[in-house]
Amino acid sequence: MNILSLNIRGIIGGAKASWVKEIKKSNNIGAIALQETKLESVSKEGLVGYWDDKNFEFASAASVGLSGGLVWIWDPEIFKVEETIQNRCYLIIRGSLVGSGAFLNLMNVYAPQSVVAKRHLWDNISARIDEFEGKRVVVLDFNVVRSVEERRNSQFKAACAENFNNFIFEKGLQEYPMQGRKFTCIRNNGRKLSKLDRFLVCSEIFNSWPQACVRVLPGRYSDHCPIILEVANLNYGPRPFRVFSSWIGRSGFEEAVREASESFVAFDPPDVSLSAKFALIRGRLKEWRDDFLSKEKESENLALSELENLESEMESMDLSEEEERILAENKKLLEKQVTERIWILEKELERSGP
């Protein structure tokens, strides 16, 4: 089961939901851990946009005002939850993987800012871990780094790092190396970088999943980057082909349908012939769709490429004013395009009816 973790910095927002859903679909995610929802109450309707469909379960821990708030979302066909434990700073779901029956304790944590409060949290989590049976995965925004190398242009607190490292050592937790980039939090338009987000696992999981890895993705709508614990590459076959009414009127759509229809040669029996004609039109529309989407996403891909390059560059040097301007413009462009996609989807839902 692949797990996604992200400090969402406020769960409300269609662009954020579409972003997370896109990551979920393209990386075979079975469970999502969100930190800083900034909501006292979360409903299933409010989380539908983060998932492909309504076939999910969830648990949440309330924020205090606009501070904190945690959510777990998971696929019940992959992970069967038997118990949830809520706390202001952590949310635990306990259950078994469907198929293997392996029992897992998944802990979603958002640590407070102060050194003393963090120390109390490590003690609290330690006591919880001692109570658990089964394997443990801790996914979180710890608000702390382990070494001075995990910060750039921001203050390093040695005492806080020592307390955190002692907690990890005493609980026998392991950390997979990160792939993609060194830092997970980018602030001040790229001036301050730190590694605040990570996955910690027990030695049983570390030894059972030696090929697992943690990947860091670009942070498009949060100053935190999404991180993925990747342990499986699931393939459920090709997705169904759908035609959206928003395609009608787009350049080349009508021509593709007409070309396929006029080039078809009918044969007997009629029902088989009709099915073959539809298949030909479907195939031609798939070619048109792929070509259309490829052209439509050229500007988005260019913006995303520039954004990733600049974020990688930020890890070794400060950006120039011109580079900061390009960074900000690319983020605005990506957000605009996602907003346009949401508008199109809403129109499709309106036309399809209840």
C-alpha positions as CSV (number, residue, x, y, z in Angstrom):
1,M,0.0,0.0,0.0
2,N,1.4,3.3,-1.1
3,I,0.9,6.2,1.4
4,L,0.8,9.9,0.7
5,S,1.5,12.5,3.3
6,L,1.0,16.3,2.9
7,N,0.7,19.3,5.1
8,I,-2.1,20.8,3.1
9,R,-2.1,24.2,4.9
10,G,-5.9,24.4,4.9
11,I,-8.1,21.7,3.4
12,I,-10.6,24.0,1.7
13,G,-9.9,24.8,-2.0
14,G,-10.8,23.0,-5.2
15,A,-7.3,23.4,-6.7
16,K,-5.8,21.6,-3.7
17,A,-8.3,18.8,-3.9
18,S,-7.7,18.3,-7.6
19,W,-3.9,18.4,-7.0
20,V,-4.0,15.7,-4.3
21,K,-6.5,13.6,-6.4
22,E,-4.1,13.7,-9.3
23,I,-1.2,12.5,-7.2
24,K,-3.4,9.8,-5.7
25,K,-4.5,8.5,-9.1
26,S,-1.0,8.6,-10.7
27,N,0.8,6.9,-7.8
28,N,-1.6,4.1,-6.8
29,I,-2.1,5.6,-3.3
30,G,-4.1,3.5,-0.8
31,A,-4.0,6.0,2.1
32,I,-3.6,9.7,2.5
33,A,-2.5,11.6,5.6
34,L,-3.2,15.3,5.7
35,Q,-1.9,17.7,8.3
36,E,-3.1,21.3,9.1
37,T,-6.6,20.9,7.8
38,K,-7.5,24.1,9.8
39,L,-11.0,22.7,10.3
40,E,-12.8,21.7,13.5
41,S,-15.1,19.3,11.6
42,V,-14.5,17.4,8.4
43,S,-17.2,15.6,6.4
44,K,-17.0,12.9,3.7
45,E,-18.6,15.3,1.2
46,G,-15.8,17.7,1.9
47,L,-13.2,15.0,1.1
48,V,-14.7,13.6,-2.1
49,G,-12.7,15.9,-4.2
50,Y,-9.5,14.4,-2.8
51,W,-10.4,10.9,-3.9
52,D,-11.4,9.4,-7.3
53,D,-14.9,8.4,-6.0
54,K,-16.9,7.9,-2.8
55,N,-15.4,4.5,-2.2
56,F,-13.2,5.6,0.8
57,E,-13.3,5.9,4.5
58,F,-11.8,8.6,6.7
59,A,-11.0,9.7,10.2
60,S,-10.2,13.2,11.5
61,A,-8.9,15.1,14.4
62,A,-10.2,18.6,14.9
63,S,-8.1,21.8,14.7
64,V,-8.0,24.3,17.5
65,G,-9.3,27.4,15.7
66,L,-7.1,27.6,12.6
67,S,-4.2,25.7,14.2
68,G,-3.7,22.0,13.3
69,G,-6.3,19.5,12.2
70,L,-5.5,16.0,10.9
71,V,-7.2,13.6,8.4
72,W,-6.7,10.0,7.3
73,I,-8.4,8.9,4.1
74,W,-8.0,5.2,2.9
75,D,-9.3,2.6,0.5
76,P,-11.3,0.0,2.5
77,E,-10.6,-2.6,-0.2
78,I,-6.9,-2.3,0.7
79,F,-6.8,-1.4,4.4
80,K,-9.5,-2.5,6.9
81,V,-9.5,-0.2,9.9
82,E,-10.6,-1.6,13.2
83,E,-9.8,1.3,15.6
84,T,-9.1,5.0,15.5
85,I,-7.4,7.1,18.2
86,Q,-7.7,10.9,18.2
87,N,-5.5,13.5,19.8
88,R,-4.9,17.2,19.1
89,C,-1.4,16.4,17.7
90,Y,-1.9,12.9,16.2
91,L,-4.5,10.7,14.6
92,I,-4.0,6.9,14.6
93,I,-5.7,4.3,12.5
94,R,-5.2,0.6,13.3
95,G,-6.1,-2.3,11.1
96,S,-5.0,-4.9,8.6
97,L,-4.0,-5.0,5.0
98,V,-6.5,-6.9,2.9
99,G,-5.0,-10.0,1.5
100,S,-1.9,-10.4,3.6
101,G,-3.6,-9.7,6.9
102,A,-0.6,-7.8,8.2
103,F,-1.7,-5.6,11.1
104,L,-0.5,-1.9,10.8
105,N,-0.6,1.1,13.1
106,L,-0.6,4.2,11.0
107,M,0.1,7.4,12.9
108,N,-0.5,10.9,11.4
109,V,1.3,13.6,13.4
110,Y,1.5,17.4,13.4
111,A,4.0,18.5,16.0
112,P,3.7,21.8,17.9
113,Q,6.2,24.6,17.6
114,S,7.8,24.9,21.0
115,V,10.7,22.6,22.2
116,V,8.9,21.7,25.4
117,A,5.6,20.9,23.7
118,K,7.5,18.7,21.2
119,R,9.2,16.8,24.0
120,H,5.9,16.1,25.7
121,L,4.5,14.9,22.4
122,W,7.4,12.5,21.8
123,D,6.8,11.1,25.3
124,N,3.1,10.7,24.6
125,I,3.7,9.0,21.3
126,S,6.3,6.7,22.9
127,A,3.7,5.5,25.4
128,R,1.2,4.9,22.6
129,I,3.7,2.9,20.6
130,D,4.5,0.7,23.6
131,E,0.8,-0.2,23.8
132,F,0.5,-1.3,20.2
133,E,0.7,-4.7,18.7
134,G,1.6,-5.0,15.0
135,K,3.9,-3.0,12.7
136,R,4.1,0.8,13.0
137,V,4.3,3.5,10.4
138,V,4.6,7.1,11.6
139,V,3.9,9.8,8.9
140,L,4.0,13.4,9.8
141,D,5.0,17.0,9.8
142,F,7.3,16.9,12.8
143,N,8.2,20.7,12.7
144,V,11.8,19.6,13.6
145,V,14.9,18.6,11.7
146,R,17.4,15.9,12.7
147,S,20.6,17.7,11.8
148,V,21.9,21.2,10.7
149,E,22.1,19.9,7.1
150,E,18.3,19.6,7.0
151,R,17.9,23.4,7.2
152,R,18.9,26.2,4.9
153,N,18.7,29.9,5.8
154,S,16.7,29.2,9.0
155,Q,17.5,28.6,12.6
156,F,18.7,25.2,13.8
157,K,17.7,24.2,17.3
158,A,20.2,21.6,18.6
159,A,18.2,20.7,21.7
160,C,15.1,20.1,19.7
161,A,17.0,17.9,17.2
162,E,18.6,15.9,20.0
163,N,15.2,15.2,21.7
164,F,13.8,14.1,18.3
165,N,16.8,11.8,17.5
166,N,16.6,10.3,21.0
167,F,12.8,9.5,20.5
168,I,13.6,7.8,17.1
169,F,16.5,5.8,18.6
170,E,14.6,4.7,21.8
171,K,11.5,3.5,19.7
172,G,13.7,1.7,17.2
173,L,12.3,3.6,14.3
174,Q,13.9,3.7,10.8
175,E,13.8,6.2,8.0
176,Y,13.9,5.4,4.3
177,P,16.2,7.7,2.2
178,M,14.3,10.4,0.4
179,Q,14.3,10.6,-3.4
180,G,13.6,13.7,-5.5
181,R,15.0,16.4,-3.3
182,K,16.5,17.1,0.1
183,F,14.0,19.5,1.6
184,T,10.2,19.2,2.0
185,C,9.3,22.7,3.1
186,I,10.0,25.8,1.0
187,R,9.1,29.2,2.4
188,N,9.8,32.9,1.7
189,N,9.6,32.3,-2.0
190,G,12.5,29.8,-1.9
191,R,14.7,31.6,0.6
192,K,14.1,29.2,3.5
193,L,14.2,25.4,3.1
194,S,14.0,22.6,5.6
195,K,13.1,18.9,5.9
196,L,10.2,18.9,8.2
197,D,8.2,16.0,6.7
198,R,9.2,12.3,6.8
199,F,8.1,8.7,7.2
200,L,9.4,6.7,10.2
201,V,8.8,3.0,10.3
202,C,9.5,0.1,12.7
203,S,12.4,-2.3,11.9
204,E,9.9,-5.0,11.0
205,I,8.5,-2.9,8.1
206,F,12.0,-1.7,7.1
207,N,13.2,-5.3,6.8
208,S,9.9,-6.5,5.2
209,W,9.9,-3.8,2.5
210,P,13.6,-3.3,1.7
211,Q,12.8,-2.0,-1.8
212,A,10.4,0.7,-0.5
213,C,11.3,4.3,-1.0
214,V,10.1,7.8,-0.1
215,R,9.6,10.2,-2.9
216,V,9.3,14.0,-2.6
217,L,7.0,15.7,-5.2
218,P,6.8,19.4,-6.1
219,G,4.8,21.5,-3.7
220,R,2.3,23.3,-5.9
221,Y,-0.4,24.6,-3.5
222,S,1.3,24.4,-0.2
223,D,4.7,25.4,1.2
224,H,5.2,21.7,2.1
225,C,5.9,19.1,-0.6
226,P,3.9,15.9,-0.8
227,I,5.9,12.8,0.2
228,I,5.0,9.3,-0.8
229,L,6.0,6.0,0.9
230,E,6.0,3.8,-2.1
231,V,5.8,0.0,-1.5
232,A,3.6,-1.2,-4.3
233,N,3.1,-0.7,-8.0
234,L,-0.5,-1.7,-8.6
235,N,-2.0,-2.0,-12.1
236,Y,-5.7,-2.2,-12.5
237,G,-5.7,-2.2,-16.3
238,P,-6.9,0.5,-18.7
239,R,-9.4,3.2,-17.6
240,P,-12.8,3.4,-19.3
241,F,-13.0,5.8,-22.2
242,R,-15.4,8.7,-21.8
243,V,-16.5,11.6,-24.1
244,F,-17.2,14.9,-22.3
245,S,-19.6,17.4,-23.7
246,S,-17.0,20.1,-23.1
247,W,-15.0,18.5,-25.9
248,I,-17.7,19.4,-28.5
249,G,-16.7,22.5,-30.3
250,R,-13.0,22.0,-29.6
251,S,-10.7,22.2,-32.6
252,G,-10.6,18.9,-34.5
253,F,-13.3,17.1,-32.5
254,E,-16.1,17.2,-35.1
255,E,-13.6,16.4,-37.9
256,A,-12.4,13.3,-36.1
257,V,-15.9,11.9,-35.7
258,R,-16.8,12.7,-39.3
259,E,-13.6,11.2,-40.7
260,A,-14.1,7.9,-38.7
261,S,-17.8,7.7,-39.6
262,E,-17.4,8.3,-43.3
263,S,-14.4,6.0,-43.7
264,F,-16.3,3.0,-42.2
265,V,-17.6,0.3,-44.6
266,A,-20.7,-1.4,-43.3
267,F,-21.1,-5.2,-43.3
268,D,-23.4,-7.9,-41.9
269,P,-24.8,-8.7,-39.4
270,P,-25.9,-5.1,-38.7
271,D,-25.4,-5.3,-34.9
272,V,-21.8,-6.4,-35.2
273,S,-21.3,-3.8,-37.9
274,L,-22.7,-1.0,-35.7
275,S,-20.4,-2.1,-32.8
276,A,-17.4,-2.0,-35.1
277,K,-18.3,1.5,-36.3
278,F,-18.6,2.7,-32.7
279,A,-15.2,1.1,-32.0
280,L,-13.6,2.9,-35.0
281,I,-15.1,6.3,-33.9
282,R,-13.9,5.6,-30.3
283,G,-10.4,4.8,-31.5
284,R,-10.2,8.0,-33.6
285,L,-11.5,10.1,-30.7
286,K,-8.9,8.6,-28.4
287,E,-6.2,9.7,-30.9
288,W,-7.7,13.2,-31.1
289,R,-8.0,13.4,-27.3
290,D,-4.4,12.4,-26.7
291,D,-3.2,14.9,-29.2
292,F,-5.5,17.7,-27.9
293,L,-4.5,17.1,-24.3
294,S,-0.8,17.0,-25.2
295,K,-1.0,20.4,-26.9
296,E,-3.2,21.8,-24.1
297,K,-0.7,20.8,-21.5
298,E,2.4,22.1,-23.2
299,S,2.4,25.4,-21.3
300,E,1.6,23.6,-18.1
301,N,4.4,21.1,-18.5
302,L,6.8,24.0,-19.3
303,A,5.7,25.9,-16.2
304,L,6.0,22.8,-14.1
305,S,9.4,22.0,-15.4
306,E,10.7,25.5,-14.7
307,L,9.1,25.3,-11.2
308,E,10.8,22.0,-10.4
309,N,14.2,23.3,-11.7
310,L,13.9,26.5,-9.7
311,E,12.9,24.5,-6.5
312,S,15.9,22.2,-7.0
313,E,18.2,25.2,-7.6
314,M,16.9,26.7,-4.3
315,E,18.4,23.8,-2.4
316,S,22.0,25.0,-3.3
317,M,21.7,28.8,-3.8
318,D,19.4,31.8,-3.4
319,L,17.2,32.8,-6.4
320,S,17.7,36.0,-8.2
321,E,14.8,38.5,-8.4
322,E,14.1,37.4,-11.9
323,E,14.0,33.8,-10.9
324,E,11.6,34.6,-8.0
325,R,9.3,36.4,-10.5
326,I,9.3,33.3,-12.8
327,L,8.6,31.1,-9.8
328,A,5.6,33.1,-8.8
329,E,4.3,33.4,-12.3
330,N,4.5,29.6,-12.9
331,K,2.6,28.9,-9.7
332,K,-0.1,31.3,-10.8
333,L,-0.3,29.7,-14.2
334,L,-0.6,26.2,-12.8
335,E,-3.3,27.3,-10.3
336,K,-5.3,29.0,-13.1
337,Q,-5.2,25.8,-15.3
338,V,-6.4,23.6,-12.4
339,T,-9.2,26.1,-11.7
340,E,-10.3,26.0,-15.4
341,R,-10.4,22.1,-15.2
342,I,-12.6,22.3,-12.1
343,W,-15.0,24.7,-13.8
344,I,-15.3,22.3,-16.8
345,L,-15.9,19.3,-14.5
346,E,-18.6,21.2,-12.6
347,K,-20.4,22.0,-15.8
348,E,-20.2,18.3,-16.8
349,L,-21.8,17.3,-13.5
350,E,-24.5,19.9,-13.9
351,R,-25.4,18.6,-17.3
352,S,-25.4,14.9,-16.2
353,G,-27.9,15.7,-13.5
354,P,-28.3,13.9,-10.1
